[in-house]
Amino acid sequence: MYKTVEIGYHPKAGDMAAAIERAANELAAQGYRVVSFSVTGSAKAIVLAEKESDDAHSEEAIDHE
């Protein structure tokens, strides 16, 4: 299972890094692992995280047709 988090406006790189780190630590406490993040041109960021537990991977087959 994936989750995204939006990081608000932070025009300074150091402030953005600290905000992403806080979000990553909060996600880790919830059982997520940060997979990727992207900083937008508007000085916002989007963090993509994946649930670490085995519950996130279903045994059911998914038909992609």
C-alpha positions as CSV (number, residue, x, y, z in Angstrom):
1,M,0.0,0.0,0.0
2,Y,1.3,3.4,-0.9
3,K,0.7,6.8,0.7
4,T,1.6,10.3,-0.4
5,V,2.2,13.4,1.7
6,E,2.4,17.0,0.5
7,I,5.0,19.2,2.1
8,G,3.9,22.8,2.1
9,Y,5.8,25.9,0.8
10,H,9.5,26.0,1.9
11,P,11.5,28.3,-0.3
12,K,14.9,27.6,1.5
13,A,16.5,24.2,0.8
14,G,17.5,23.7,4.5
15,D,13.9,24.2,5.6
16,M,12.6,21.9,2.9
17,A,15.1,19.2,3.9
18,A,14.0,19.5,7.5
19,A,10.3,19.3,6.6
20,I,10.9,16.2,4.4
21,E,12.9,14.6,7.2
22,R,10.1,15.2,9.7
23,A,7.6,13.7,7.3
24,A,9.8,10.7,6.7
25,N,10.2,10.1,10.4
26,E,6.4,10.4,11.0
27,L,5.7,7.9,8.1
28,A,8.3,5.5,9.5
29,A,6.6,5.6,12.9
30,Q,3.3,4.6,11.1
31,G,5.1,1.6,9.4
32,Y,5.8,3.3,6.1
33,R,9.1,3.5,4.2
34,V,9.8,6.5,1.9
35,V,10.2,5.3,-1.6
36,S,10.7,8.7,-3.4
37,F,10.0,12.4,-3.2
38,S,9.8,15.3,-5.6
39,V,10.2,19.0,-5.0
40,T,8.0,21.1,-7.2
41,G,8.8,24.4,-8.9
42,S,6.4,26.1,-6.4
43,A,8.7,25.1,-3.5
44,K,6.4,22.3,-2.3
45,A,7.2,18.6,-2.1
46,I,5.4,15.3,-2.5
47,V,6.7,12.3,-0.6
48,L,5.7,8.8,-1.7
49,A,5.9,6.0,0.9
50,E,5.1,2.3,1.0
51,K,3.7,0.3,3.8
52,E,6.4,-2.0,5.2
53,S,4.2,-4.7,6.7
54,D,3.4,-7.9,4.9
55,D,-0.3,-6.9,5.1
56,A,0.3,-4.6,2.2
57,H,1.0,-7.4,-0.2
58,S,-2.1,-9.3,-1.0
59,E,-2.0,-12.9,-2.1
60,E,-4.9,-12.3,-4.5
61,A,-4.2,-12.2,-8.2
62,I,-4.9,-8.9,-10.0
63,D,-6.2,-9.1,-13.5
64,H,-4.7,-6.3,-15.6
65,E,-6.6,-7.0,-18.8
